[in-house]
Amino acid sequence: MIANFSTTIRSALSASASCVAAAWRSITPKHLVYTSAFGLLWAVLVILLATGFLTEFALQPSLNAILSMQFNGFAVLFAVLIADQVSPPARRRYWPYAVAVTAGVLLGTLLVSVLSQRVLGLEVGYRASGSDEQFRAFFFRHVTHAFVVFGMVTCVYVSHRWAAHRTRVLRAIQLDHAEMEKRLLESRLAAMQAQVEPGFLRQTLERVELMYENDARTADHMLRDLITYLRAAIPRIRQPVSTVGREIELAEAYVNTLGGTSGIRLTNAHRSRIVDGAKFPSMILLPLLNRARVSHADGARESLEIDAGVRGDRLCLTIRDHGDAFASDRADDVALIPIRERLSALYADRARLELKATAGASEAVLEIPYETASAASA
């Protein structure tokens, strides 16, 4: 039993020493400067008030006031830092700080009393008969004053500490919420892609099936090209972030794979190296080309031009059809709804997709915020 008791005592002493050491390490120059400045300013205020009432300045009592605020300030500071180690902000306990202020004030006042009265022998502002009574009066007055002042300062400090903790917790919750929204957005984008991709595959395979009935050799060649295309395209499609260059290359591969059955051909893809590296969402360009292919289902060969450029902080991509593939821009267009939903999910109101008829042609104009793919990855 005695061994258990001694073990408990050693554990308690070790924990106490750890708290004291942690509090000592947590002291920063800011703590020292703020405490010293506050103690000095408060002592000067007390001296000015006392001088105003007593109509004369006394050096030694003024020095007592300065020493008292400095000793009490640093003693309470260290005691409060120990209380910080004992009481984490999440627990919101008042009693460790009440004990810390009381202990700090008693220790600080005892030290300043011994230094002022026993060592330096400074005069006090209020004298009493007998040195012992004078010491007791000095001690009581400075304890009361320091307890009130540093008690209020500690209350402000603790309130600020708890408020900062609540702010950190709130920010962590907000970050978790943002992460959940990001995952939800990614799920929505994946669902939108899942709605678009089977349409491409189904339509292409239907064409291959029809071609097998008429020309098996050509259909077999087309199927091999389609497999080659899918091996290169599917990994890119699954990536939420692509580039203008990759998407245009993918579009060219798609059109080349379909060959003469698509009814379209890409010509003059005007872009620069800067534009090629610009961030661009996947599965936006291909559905627009598919819309053009559907509009040219009668077999008419029409050329599509893709122009891409940067205007200020906007990336502008224009698909020009020498037909009427992009002549109508209805809000209920089934082919455009998934595209607009993806743009809205990615860019909110900062993206614009407009289909319009021009002189002897039609255009699909897409504008999104300009951002390089490397910056987006970072």
FENRA-V455464 format. One line per field, one symbol per residue. phi: phi as a letter, one per 30 degrees, with the letter a starting at -180 (. if undefined). psi: psi as a letter, one per 20 degrees, with the letter a starting at -180 (. if undefined). A space follows every 10 residues. Layout:
# FENRA-V455464
phi->???
psi->???
This chain:
# FENRA-V455464
phi->.ddddddddd dddddddddd dddddddced eddddddddd dddddddddd ddddiaccdd dddddddddd ddddddeddd ddddddbded dhcddddddd dddddddddd ddddddcdcd iddcdbcbdj dddddddedd dddddddddd ddddeddddd dddddddddd dddddddddd dddddddddd dddddddedd dddddddddd dddcbddddd dddddddddd ddddeddddd cbbddddddd ddddddddid ddibbcbhdd acdddedddb ddhcdddddd dddddcddjd dbcccccbac biccccbbcc cdbcdcdcbc dcdddceddd ddddddbhcc cbbbcacbdi abbccbbbdd addddddd
psi->ghggghgggh gghggghggg ghgghiprhg gggggggggg ghghgggggg hhhijqppgg hhhggghghg ghghghghhh hghhhhnqhh hmphhhhggg gggggggghg ghggggghgh lqqrhoqrpp hghggggggg ghggghgggi ggghgggggh ghhhghgggg hgghggghhg hghgghgggh hghhhgghgg gghghhhggh hhhgnhghhg ghgghggggh hhgghhhiph parggghghh ghhgghghci ihjqqpqmno rrhghhjqpp qqlggghghh ghghhkiiip oqqppopprp nckpppppop pkbkhkhqmq hjohhighgh ggghhhjcji qpoppqpaoj aqqoppprpp pqhghgg.
